[in-house]
Amino acid sequence: MKHRTTTTTLLLAAALLAAATPANARSVAPPSVRAVRTPDARAWTTDAFPAGNAGISSAAKIGGHTTLAVGSRRSGQGRETTVSPVAFTRDGSEGPWREFALPEGLRASTAVPDGSGSTWVTGSRQGGSVATGRYRAGHWQVQDAPLPDHAMGGGLNGFAAAGGPDDVWAVGYYQPDDYLTFYGVIDHWDGESWQQVPTPDLGTDYWTLSAVVANGPSDVWASGNVGTEDGWTRPLLLHYDGHAWTEAATPEPDSRSGELTRLVAAGPNDIWAAGAEIGPSHQDKPIVAHYDGHRWTYQETGIDAGRLYGLVRTPGGVAVVGTALVDGVYRPTGAQLTRHGWEPLDVPQGTASGGRRPSGLVSVEGRLTVVGTDLAGTGDVPVELPFSVTR
């Protein structure tokens, strides 16, 4: 299957050169959430970031009460433009953000806690390997994770510890020497180095992985997307049983187009996935799916437009955030599952002319923090400004 939609091919090709962002969301009708609000809903407060431009692409906890946000900063103009990784941290759910030094040579489009006390930071790059940074107990450990032979480049997006800090899975994608081909990649960390792991044969030349979660050494899930004959993609789920990775059944209807880019596990029989329905209708719609130990089912969150880029466990369930492009302006979306059902998060819109793109969601001290990028200024390349709100 070599034919591909132009949008799909260019999107992943660009990801080899820069951090992935939600900038490809299509213009749609204004998003809405139909759920009923409960009287105890909290108001959002704005968290202070250091002065300066930066785009935030991911956020994660790096301790019980500390949050890490990563992204990139553009400097210069035209051919003189340079892009450098940037990171910020803050303690608790009320303190200000401060800039945080990253190891030299480490890209920072993804920050993911693995569930064992480590947080992994990485980004896509050209070549035959990807640099990964493991932050644990205040110390960094940086090592390259291999991509398959003849890879032009690739990236890792998800990390999960299956049996402790020396048993960690990483998933992502790579591009061989063919601009129309992308394959998923799975690596395993044994405490000292990364090793490639065989992936299942999906019978296609286009599939990628975005997230992974583990309930133990013999119960690991990964999600992403896989190409179809019509040139679009459908959601993809893989499962590892302690011996091999195999494709798992996705929620019905299995013909739904799109991708699953986020995963969280609350237990062996309680796994959540989030992403977007992307297809010929040219109207992106959020997807949330749940696994109850027997099968996956799609959930009705009440959000009717856009894509989801954040998924986190909460004391009462899960929460999701994302963005929709409305009349050329990015609008944040979000919902939270509580004992009353799905309720709107009402993430506040910023004042920047290009709108607000949430890209990360964390739960700290029982409160939710949404981070992302406000788009300001004029011209082909808007000024990116970090934002953070907490409730």
Sequence and secondary structure as in RCSB ss.txt:
>XXXX:A:sequence
MKHRTTTTTLLLAAALLAAATPANARSVAPPSVRAVRTPDARAWTTDAFPAGNAGISSAAKIGGHTTLAVGSRRS
GQGRETTVSPVAFTRDGSEGPWREFALPEGLRASTAVPDGSGSTWVTGSRQGGSVATGRYRAGHWQVQDAPLPDH
AMGGGLNGFAAAGGPDDVWAVGYYQPDDYLTFYGVIDHWDGESWQQVPTPDLGTDYWTLSAVVANGPSDVWASGN
VGTEDGWTRPLLLHYDGHAWTEAATPEPDSRSGELTRLVAAGPNDIWAAGAEIGPSHQDKPIVAHYDGHRWTYQE
TGIDAGRLYGLVRTPGGVAVVGTALVDGVYRPTGAQLTRHGWEPLDVPQGTASGGRRPSGLVSVEGRLTVVGTDL
AGTGDVPVELPFSVTR
>XXXX:A:secstr
     HHHHHHHHHHTTS   GGG  B S     S   TT    EE    SS  EEEEEEESSSSEEEEEEEEEE
SSGGG EEEEEEEEEETTTS  EE    TT   SEEEE SSS EEEE  EESSEEEEEEEETTEEEEEEEE  TT
  EEEEEEEEESSSTTSEEEEEEEE S TT BEEEEEEE SS EEE      SSSBEEEEEEEEEETTEEEEEEE
EE TTS EEEEEEEE SS EEEE  SSSTT   EEEEEEEEETTEEEEEEEE STT   EEEEEEE SS EEE  
 S  SSEEEEEEEETTEEEEEEEEEETTEEEEEEEEEETTEEEE      SSTTEEEEEEEEEETTEEEEEEEEE
ESSSSS EEEEEEEE 
